[in-house]
Each structure stands twice: as structure tokens, then as C-alpha cells.
Amino acid sequence: MKEGKAFLKSKMKWVGLVGLVLSVFSLFVHFLLARFTEDGFSEYQSSITIFSWRPVFEATDLSRTSPLYRRLWGPVGQLESLHPHANPKGYYADPSARSNGYIFVRIQGGFHEIRSSICDVVAISRFLNATLVVPEIQQTTSKKGISSQFKSFAYLYNEETFMAALAKDVNIVKTLPKSLKSARRNKEIPVFRVPYAASPYYFLHNVLPILIKHSVVELVVSDGGCLQAILPPDLEEYQSLRCRVAFHALRFRQDVQDLATNILHRLRAPGRPFIAFDPGMTRDALAYHGCSELFQVPAFKLRRHHWCFYSLNLCFKYCPLFDMFILFWSLPKDVHAELIQHRRAWMRKRGIIKGQLSVNSAKQRLKGSCPLTPEEVGILLRAYGYSWDTIIYVSGGEVFGGQRTLIPLHGLFENVVDRTSLSTSWELSRIYGREANLDESYPRAPPSAQVEIKLDAWKNSGPRPRPLPPPPARPKTYNIEGWWGWVAESDNEPESTVVELRTNAHKLLWEAIDYTVAVEADVFIPGFDRDGKGHPNFASLVMGHRLYQSAASKTYRPDRKEVVRLLDQIHGHIYHANHSWLTSIRRHMRGSLIDGLIEASNKSKSSSFLSHPVPECSCLRPNPSETLSNASTPSVHLQVHAALGVVHRCPAWMDGEKNLSSNEKDNEEDIDENDPSSSRLFLQHTGSHDAGGEDINLKEESQFEDQEEDGGD
């Protein structure tokens, strides 16, 4: 009997041991799955996530072979002969093994300033025969509260790709040698604060002698570009080098690139083309150009009134009741106008602005010096023929004024999206890396024990009546960029908290995603092309990249002065436009595809090479039949190429690619806009759908037909 009990106990022990081993093995397998199937899990999560964007389309889709589709989405025929070509066009030696020393660079500024500066310092390093240390991006240093798993440059860009792509152009190392590291730590190396758009001879005469003497120099670049845009003819190879850096070597970090690719796939999932729109309405840009009154009610009150009759359901959808009150009966002076004026005073105090503090914003707008509002851009697109269900991707970071500024655009187009509506918070937080918890930096309520002590002291503090105790002091907090911000009580801007510094670093990643989407968009249109220092901004870099990568893709460059003039013609009845006005808008929009590009080559290129990398980084591959047929009379295509200065012929290895025939190109350029299929309703709009899918049709405007445009399009 005792032997049976002992045997039973030993058997139970073995069963328990086996169960314990299986449990440990199960936990081990789960950890392995969590570790090695993270990508698969993210794809699965993305597939089951219900995003905030629920696309709404008309039942019938526009045929891709129709003249209207080609007019709205097709390539620009006059630019189809332009192809990217950033390789050296002559003899190009490898970087010398004996360099003159090391160049260490600290870059300050936003996304577009960082990108331009990196291209410049690479060209400068080759020009001085120096070894470049991978630049340090000040917005992404560890002291900003961001993840410590990424180094400064690697927070935004792929460091290995950057070094490998430029191996035959310049010597690049990740860090300084140990001896020079200690010298920099002790501030023993010479530092140059490089001026904006400096001449190459500035570096040759000022930086090179010091570099040879000390074997290292530190450059501080803060204005978004340290080398002039247009270089002498004998330095043309450095322009091609800039293009190789910007369009080939600067690749975003892999997980950032993956998220941007996923967003592109989600945008294209409905099977329709989309427009990328960059408002360019930053606080600094509005302050620099004196456009504070864009946020005051009188200039746009009537438009809001007309718009809400057509999209009242969207007002209630996107606006709380308080915002509705602000929208229609706002105070004469908007809080955003105050914030912009405060920023302008700050810029003027530091010499960034030379003009007066108070500027007539209405005159600035008439001169084309202010951004086009999202409402005005939406009107242009609708007038040109884009239907209410067109997908609009808003890029370029946060719009100053918040969602209130974008409400009219939502009223004109149903499918207005951005990165937040096409991704999950989990996907966005993943690209930030492992960041420390900053909750302790926020003000907290005092412990309950202290409250009890204060109450006891209050009860025993003498005869009544007595005055109420003062409330506990609370630190002032300012949210300058947000809708609920207010003007600080002094002339100086409030110091940024660690949370705000971390958010500024995150904005670089957000703009990297937007940059990728905007470059790949079927159509791109900017609201503004200047930043808070008067230099080319995010939209300018996007347009330059599109011009290099796919010159024939539609990129509108509207003349803001002309657009404002046209909009003011029908200011009182802007949503009841007549036939001739619509024809004028369409003629201007179509002309901006070429005329705006030629205008940029004459005026904007001197400010930023990357915003207009033609002709230095492009080549011509015209159709042979077109060349023969137009041997005696220059065609419109050749006139455009001559205006852009493109003379280089593409190398022979590019001739194998298929070209459209001359007749096909002519058909695309001479689309008859009297085609009945191009007739659209300017304000035909299908409202939001209820749970049963019922459509709410709003008031229809009179139909119109496109006029055939003059001028040899």
C-alpha cells in the first residue's frame, strides 16, 4: 500500500515537471514569435485597422482614355523628353586618398533646410578635397528627449546608404578620430558660422587655409544652404553632385520609408489618382511676409457664408459648437493674427525682417506675397475640373490655424486626408523608437497628505472671518503653434519644453513621410513656395524633386498675383462662377504647368538649386520622328527646352526606352476642351452618406463646356 502511494506521488511529480517544462517552452516560443514576426504582425494589424478615412466616390469612374482624364491627370507632353541625368558629363576623378583635413558640420533648421544644407556641405567637401564627417542634425540630438537608439543623422536618413552612394565623390567617415574628438570637446578647433548662399571662393580663401593648418574645421549651417545656388560654368560638376546627393544618396531611414510606402499603397488602394497639396502656411512664413490678416474674418466672411450653405453637414462634423460660433461671428482680431504679429516683432528685433512691424496684408496678398488659402486652392481645383470625390493629400506638416483653416477644403472635396488618417498611432510611434517617459515634466497636483496639513492649519489659524488662502502657483504654459495658443506676455518667445523639442524632432519624420508621398503623387500643387526667411520651402524641394525624377508629371505652379485677381473678380458670388471666369481659371492653371516652370527657372533658381535642378541634372531624349518633322520649324517642345536651357543629349543607353509617337503627343497636347466629356459641375457635390448609403445631393449649378484654349498648348 505504501509502495503504491509512493509510486503515485513520484508520478505526480513527473507530471508536474513535464507541465512546467511545457509552460516554459510555450513562453519561449511566444517570445520568439514576438521578436521575429514584428513586421508580419504590423502588416496584420494594418490590415484589420479601421482608419479614420472612409473614401466616398461616385458610382462611375472616369475613363483613363478620355480627354478629360488626360487633361486632369495625364503627363505634360512638352516635358516628356526631359529625363534625369545626374552622372558626371565629363572626366570625373575619384576623391583623393590624401585629404586636406576633416570637416565637421552642425546643421540647424527644419526639414527643407537640413536637406539643402547636406547637399551643399558634400559639394564643399569635394571642392576643398576634405573628408566629411557625417553631419550632425541639431534637431535630432539626444538632449531633445528623442530615442537614444538613433544617432543624429541616422534619426532621419539612412547613414550607410548615404556613405555608399557617395563613395566615388567624397571621403566620408562616421566620426572624427579620437584625438580630434577630444579637441572638439574642449572647443579647440576653429568654428565657422557659414553665411547663407556663400560663394565657393569664400570657402577657398577663408576655410581652406584654416583647414590645412588645423586638420579640422567645424561648420555651423543655420539658414538652409551654405553654397550659392548658381555656380560658375567651370564648377558644373558640383551641381550634378548636389543632385546625386539629394535624389540618390539621401534615403530616409528604413522604417520611415516603409511607413511612407504603406501610406502610398493605402492612397492608391481605391484605384484612383490623387493630388498632393502643401499649404505652406507656417507661422514664420506668414509673419515674415506680413500676412497676419489672412486669419481675420472680414476678408473671407462672405465666402464662409456661401460655403456653409453647401456643406453645413461638414461644419457640424468638423466643428464643435464653439468653433461654429467663432467661424461666423468671430472677433475682429483673430488670435492667430496676434500670434503672427508677435512673431514678426520677434523677427524684426533680431534683424530677420528689415521692414516695418505693421504691414497691410491686403496689399501683400494682391502682390502675390501671401499663401493661397486651402479654400482658394480648392476653388482652383474644382474650377479646373477635379470632381468633389478627388483624393487630396495634405502634406508639409502642421498648418498654422489647425483644422479650422482646412474646413473649407473639406467642404469642396470629400476625400481630404493626411498621414494621420492613413496610419495608426502605433505605426507613427514605432518610427520614433524607444523614448523615455516625460510625464514627470508636467505639473502635478500636490499630494493628499499636504492638502490635509493645509486644511488642519486652516482650521486652527485663528478667529473668523478671515480671507481665503491664495491658490497655489502654477507654471505658465504656452502652446504657440496650436489653435488654443495665446500671445506671450513679453517680447520673447517662451522657451521650448522638452516635450516641444521632442515634437520638433518628430516633425522631421512627419515631413519625410509627406515628402515621399508628395513626390510620388499624380498631381502636386503648392499653396506657397517660401519659408519664414524668404527662402524656398518644403514645397519648392518637392517640385524640384518631381522635375528631376518625372518632369512630365503634373505640377501646378499658379501665379498667386493672377489667382488673387481672378478670385476678386467674383468675390461676392465665388460659388456661382460664370462661364468666362471658369475658362480664365482653366487657362491659367494649364499654363502654369509650363509658364510657371519657366518663371521659376528665371527667378527662383537663384535662391535654391534643388528647387529647379534643370538643366544641370537633366538630359534630352526627343522622339526621332518629331525631330525630323520639325527640322525646319521649331516645335513648342523645342521652344520649352530652349527656355529651360536644356541642351545635353541623353546617353545612348537610355535610347532603348519606349517613346510615345509624335501623333500621340500632339493628341495629348491638343485636347479639345469642347469635348462633352469635359463638362463638369463646379459645385456638384454628393454629401456625406448615412449608414444605409443614401446620398444627399446638394444644389446644382449650371453646367458649362470647356473652351478650346489658345496659345499652342
N, C-alpha and C positions, 0 to 999 in steps of 0.2 A: 504493500500500500504506500509506504513511504517512498519506495523507488519510483512508483507511478507519479506521485506528486512532484518529486524532484525532476523527473523527465519532463513533466508538463511545464514546470517553471523554466527549465532550460529552453524548452521550445518557444515559450512566450518571449524569452529574452532575444532569441534569434529573430523572431518575427518583428519585435520592436526595433532591433538593429537594422534589419533589412528595410523597414519602413523609414527609419532615419536616413539611411543611405539614399533611398529613392527621393526623399524630400530634398536633400542636399543637391542631388543630381538635377532635380527639377528646377531648383533655384539657379543652379549654374547654367542650365540651358536657357532659362529666361533672360539671364544677364547677357549671354552671348547673343541672343536674338535682339535684345535692346541695343547692343553695341554695334552689331554688324548689319543690321537691317534698318538703320535710321532713315536712309534715303527712301527705301521702299515704303516705310511707314508714313513718311511725309507725303509721298505720292498718293498713298491710300487715303490719308486724311484730307488731302486736297480734293480727291475725287468725291468725297462724301460731304464736303463743306458746302453749306448754302451761303453763297456770297451775297453781299448787300445789293449787288447789281442783278436785276432781273430784266433781261433785254426784252423790249417790246418793238415789234416790227410790223410793217404792213404785210398783208397776206401775199401780195405779189412782189417778187424781187425784180430789180432792173436787169435786163439782159446785158451781158458783158459785150455783146457785139453791137449794141445800139449806139447811135451817135451821141446821145445824152450821156451814156456811161463813159464813153471815151472823153467827152468834154469835161466831166467831173473827176474822173479817176485815171484816165489814160495818160501815157507818157507825153512829155513835151517834145515834139518831133525835132525842133530846131537844135535840141541839146543831146540828141541820141548819138551823135558822132563823138561826143566827149567821153573819154574813158580815164579811169585813174591810172596814173603812171608816176610813182614816186621814186623809182630807181634812179641811180646816177646816170646822167646822159652822156658823160664823157669819162675820162680817166679818173679813177677814184681810189686813192691809196688806203690801205688798212691803217688803223691807228698805230702810231709809233710805240715801240716797246719802251723807249726812254721818254717818259713824260716830264713836263716841267714842274709837276707837283700835284697836290690834291686840292680839289675844290669841294668844299662842304657848303651845302645850301640849306637855308631855312626859309620855307615858303609860307606866307600868311595870306589869308583871304578865303573866299568861297570857292565853290566847285569850278567855275569857269576861270577864275584867277589862278587856281592851282594848276589846272590843265595847261593853260597858256604858258605859265612860268616854267613848268617842267620841260616843255619843248624848247624854250629859249635857253635854259641852262645846259641842255645837251649840246645845242649848237655852239654855245660859248665854250664849252669844254673842248670840243674838237678844234675850234678856232684857235684856242690858246695851247693846244696839244697838252691838255691836262687830264688827269684821272679824276673822274666824277665819283663822289660818294653818293650812294642812293639818297635822294633829297629827303629832308625831314619836313613833314606837313604839320604845321603848328596846331591846326585844329584837331589833330588826332594823336596828340601826345598823352601819355598815361595820366598826367595830372588833371586832365579834363574829366576824369571819372569814367572813362570808357574801359572796355575789356583789356586786360594786360596780355592776352594771348596774341594780340596783333601788334606788330611794330608800327611806327608812324606811317611809313609809305605803304606797308602791306595792309593797313586798315582799309584802304580804298582800292589799290591796284595790285596786280599780280607781279611780285618782285622778280621772280625767276624768269617770267616771260619778258619783262622789261629788259633785263640784262642780256638774255639770249638774243633777242631781236636786234639789239644794237651792238652786238659783239664786233661787227666789222666796221663800226662807225666811231666808237669811242670806248676807251677803257673805263669800266665801271666796277666799283667794289662796294660791298655792303657797309663796311665800317672803316674808319680811319685806323692806321696802325696804332699799337698801344702807346708808343712814345708821343704821337701827336694827339691821341685821346686825352692824355693827362695834360698836355699843353693847352688844349681847348678847355678842359675842365678848369684850369687855372687862369683862363682868359688871357693866354699868352700868344694867341695867333691873331693876325690882323683881320679886321672885320670891315666889310664894305656894305653900306646900305645903298643898294643899286637904285638909281633913278628909273622912272618909267620910260620905256622905249629908248634906252640908251643906244648910242651909236656903237658899232663894233670896234671902232677905234678908241672909244672910251676904255674898253677892256684891254686893248692892245697897249695903250700908253699909261694907264693908271693901275690896272690889276696885274698884268703880266710881270712887270719888274718886281713887285712885291711877292708874287707867287714864286718866282725863281729864287728870290732871296730867302724866303722863309719855308719854302717847300709846301706850304699850305695856306689857303685863304678861306675865309668864311663870307659867303654872300647872303644878305638878307633881302628877300624879294617880297614886297608887300602890296604892290599895285596891280598885280595881274599881268606881268610881262616886263622883262628887263632888257629886251632887244627890240630895236625898231622893226616895224612890220616890213618895210620895203628896203631891201639890201642892194648894194651896188651890183652891177652885172657880173663882176668877177667873183662874187660870192654866191652865185645862183645855186651852187650845190648845197649850201646850208638851208635854202628854202625847201629843197627836196628832203633834206634830213629832218626838218621840222615836221613835214608830212609823214615821214616814216615813224616818227615818234608818236604823233597824235593819233594816226589812223591805223597803226600796226603794233607798235610796242606797248602803248598804254591800254592794257586789258584789265578789266575790273576783276577783283577777287572772285574766285570761282563760285562761291555760294551766292554772291551778289549777282553775278552773271546768270546763274541758274534761276534765281527768282525772277529776274527780268525776262528771261526766256519763257518761263511759265506764264507770266502775265501776258506776254505777246501771244502765246498759244490760246489763252482764255479770251483775249480780244478777237482773235481770228476764228474761234470755235463756231460762231454763228454763220461763218462762210461769207461775211461781208467785209468790204474795206472800211478803214476808219481814218479819222482825222486826228492829228495831234495838235493841240493848241497850247502855246505858252503865253500866259497873260503878261509876264514881266512886270507886274505891279508890286514891286517891293517898296518898303518904306523909304529906303535910302534913295532909290531911283526917283520916287515921287518928290522927295524933299530936294534933291539936287536940281531937278528940272522945274521946280516950283509948281507942282500940280496938286496942291492940297485941296483945292476946291472941287476936285472930282467927286469928293465924298459929301458935298453939300447938296441939300435937297433941291433948291430951285432949278438947277441946270437939268435935272432928269426927272422932276416930279411928274411932268405930263407923260413921259414915256412909261414910268412905272404904272401910272393910272391906266393907260391903254393896255399895257401888258397883262395886268391882273384881271381885266375883263375876260381875257382869253385863257388865262391859266390860274384862275382863282383856286382851283383844287391843289395846284402845286404850291401856292402860297401857304395854304394850311398844312400841306405836307412837310414843307421845309422850314416854316417859321413858327415858333411859338407865338402865343397871342401878344406877348410884349414886343416881339420883333415886328409883328404886323403893325402894331401901333407906331413903332419907330419908322417903319417903311413909308407910311403915308403921312404921318403928322410929326416928322422929326423936328427937333430944334434947329434953328437957323445955323448953328455952328456944330458940326458933327465932331465926335470925339476923335475920329481918325484925322480930321483936318488939324486938330490941335496937336496930335502926336507927330504929324508930318512937319508942322511948323516948328515944333520943339526940336526935332531932328535937324531941320535946316539951320536953326540958330546954333546948334552944336557944331555943325559942319562949318558954318561961317566963322565961328570962334576959332577953329583950328586951321583956317585958311584953305579948306577944301573947296569952298564956294567964295568967289570974289564979288558976286553981285549983292543986291540988296536983300534984306530979310523978307520983306513983303513983295510978292510978285503976283501980278494979275494972271491967275490961272486960265481965265478965258482966252486971253491973248496968247498964252503959251499953247493952249490947245489948238487955236486957229493956225498957229505956225507949224503944227505937227510935232511939237516938242513934248507932248504928253502921250502916255499909252492910250491905245484904243481899249475901251472897257469891254469886258466879256459880252455885254449886251450888244455893243456896236459890232463886234466881230461876229456874233450870232446873226445879226441882221444882214451883214455882208454875205455870209454863207447861205442863208436862206434865199436872199435875193439872187444869188448866183445860180441856184437851182438845187442845192442839197436839201433833201426832204427832212421832215421832222424826226424821222427814226434813224438818222445818220448817227453813227457812233463817234462821240467826241471824247478824246482822252486829254484831260487837263494835266499838263506837265509843269516842271520847273519849280517844284517846292510849294511852300505855302503862299497863298495870295493874300496880300495885305487887305484887311477888311473882312476876311473869313468867308464863310459860305453865303453871307448876305450879298456879297458882290457877285456871286455866281448864280443867284436865284433867277435873274432874267435869262441867262443862258439855259438853265433847266426848263424855263418856260417855252423856249424856242425849240429845244431838242430834248427828246425823251431819254436818250441813252448817253448822258453825260457821266463819265466815270473818271476815276483816278486810281492810283496804286492801292489805296486803302479799300476801295470797293472791289478790287480784283485779287486781293490776297487776304490772308488771315493774320491776326495779331501774332499768332505763333510763328508764322513764316517770317514776319518782319523782325520779331525779337530774336530769331535764330541767327540772323546775319549780324546782330550786334555782338554776339559772343557772350561769354560769362562775365557779367558785370556785377560789381559789388552793390549791395543794397544801400540805398541812400536815404532810407526812411528816417534815420536818426537826425538828418539835417533839417527836417521840418519841425516847426514849433509844436510842442506837445502840451497837453493840459497838465497842471500841477497834480502831484499825487494826492490821493484822497486823505492821507494822513495829515498833510499840510493844511488841507482845507478844514479838517476837524480842529486843528490847532488854532487856525484863524477864527473859526466860529466860537471856540471857547474864549479866546482873548476878547472877541467882540462882546460876548455876553457879560464878561466880568470887567469891562473897561470903564466903569463909572456910571453916574446917573444919566437918565434920559431926559429930554430928547438930545440927540447928538447927530452930527452929519453922517451921511452914508460914506462908507470907505471907498477910496478911488479904485477903479477897475485895474486889474494887472496890466502892466505894459506889454504890448505885443509888437514884434518887429514889423516894419513896413515891408510889404512885398509888392513888386511891380511886374506886370505881365505886358511888356511893351508891345509885342507883336500880336497879341490876341485881341479879340473883339471887346473883351471886358477890361482892357487896359486903360490907364489914365496917365495924364502928364505928371511927371515928377515935380516935386516942389522946388527943385533947384535947376540951374542951367546944365548941370552934368547929368549924364545918363546913369541910372542905378547900376552898381556893379553886378555883374552876372554871377548867379549862384552856380554851384557845381552841377545842379540839375540842368540849368540852362546851357552850360558849357557842354554837357553830355548831349543835349538835344542838338546843339550846333554841329557836333561831330556826326550825329545820326542823319542830319540833313544832307551831308555829303553822300551818304549811302542812298538816301531817297532820290537825290538828283542824279546819281549814277543810274538808278533804275529808270527814271524818267528820260534820261539822255538816250539810253539804249532803245526804249520804246519810240521816242520821237524820231530817231534816225531811221528806224525801220518802218515808220508809218507810211501809209499810202499817200497822204497829203499832210503838209505841215503849214501852219500859219502862225506868225508871232503877233502878240499884242504890242510889243515894244522890243527894241534891239539895243538898248543902252542900260548900263547899270548905275549904281549910286555914285560913280566917279566920272560919268560921261564916257566910259569905255564900252566896247561891245560886251554883251552879256551872254547868258546861257543860250538864249535863242539864236544868237549870232553864231556860236560854236556849232549848234545843231545844223543850221543852214549851211555852214561851211563843210561839215562832215557829209551832209547829203549831196552837196555839189561835187565833192570829191568821189564819193562812193557810187552814187547813182544820180548823175546830173539831170537825167530826163524825168526823174520823179517830181511830182507837182509840189513846189514850194512857193507859196504866195508871199510876195513882199509888197504889201499895199503901201501906197504913199499916204501917210496919215493926214497930211495937209489937205490932199484932194478928197480923202474919205470924209473928213470933217465938213468940208464944203458941201459935199453931196448930201450928207445927213442933215445938215442945217437947212437945206432947201425944202425939206418936208418935215421940219421939226414938229409941227403941230399935228401931223397925221402920218406919223412914220410907219404905222402898220397898215396904212391904206395907200401904199405907194402906187403911182401911176406907171403907165407903160414905158414912157420915155426915161423916167428915172431908173427903172429896173434895167433898161438897156444900157444906160450910162454906167451903172454899177458893174454889170457883167463885162462891159468893155474894159473898164479899169481893172477888174480882177484878173481877167485873162491877159491883159497887157502887162500886169505886174510880174507875171512868170518870167518874162524876158526883159522888159524895161527896168523892173526893179533890180534884176541881176546886173544889168549894165550900169545902173546908177550906183550899186554897191561897189562895183569894180572901180568907179571913178572917185567915190567919196569915202566909203567905209574901209576899204582895204588899207589905207594909210594908218588906221588905228589898230587893226588886228589882222595878221596874215592868215590865221586859221579860220577866220570868218569868210575868207574869199581866197582859197588856195589855187586859183586859176590865174594865169596859165602855167605857173611853175610846176604844178603837180598833176597836169592833165596832158593828154595827147589826143590827136585827131585820127579817127578811122572812118572816113567818109565812104559812102556807098559808091563803088566804081561806076555804076550806071548813072548816078546823079552827077558825078564829076564830068562824065562825057557829055551828058545832055546840057550841062550848064557851063561848058567851056568858054562860050562867047559872052554869056550874060551871067554875072554873079547872082546866085540864088540868095534867098532870105537866110538860109542856113549859113552860107559863107559870110554874109554880112554880120551875122551874130558872132561867128567865130572871130572875125576881124575886130569887132568891137571889144571882145573879151581878150584879145591878144594871143589867142591860141594858135601856134604855128608849128609845134612839134608833131611829127607824124608818129603814130604808134609803131612799136617794133613789129617785126614780121610774125612773131609767134602769136600775136593777137589777131591776125587776119583770118584765122580758121573759124572764128566765131560767126554765128549766123547773123546776117543783117536783114532788116526789112527792105523790101523793094522800094524804089523811088515812088511808084504809084501809091503804095500803101501809106508811105509817109505823107504824101500830098493829101490823101484822103483824110488822114488824121488831123492835118493842119487846117484843111478847108472844110471842116464840118459845117454843114448848112444848119444854122441855128433856127431856120424856119421849119425844120423838121417837126411835125406834130408831136413826136415822142418827147421833145424837149419842153413842151408846155407843162408848167407846174403851177401849183397854187402856192403863193408866197406864204400864206398863213394857214394852209390846210393842215390841220393838226388833229391827231387822234389822241384823246385824253387818256388818263390812266385807266387801267382795266380793273374791274371788280373781280370778286372771287369766281364768278361764273364766266368771266371772259367777255362781258358785254362792253362794247366800245361806246365812248361818249364823244360824239362828233361836235366840234365847236363850229363857230360861224365861218362860212367860206367867203373868201374874197374872189373878185372877178379873175377869170383866167386870162392868161396872156401867152403870146408866142414870142420866141426869141427872134431878134432881128439879125440878119447877116452882118457880121462886123466888117468894117473897112480896115485897110492897112496891111494886107498881106500876112495874116496870121498863118 
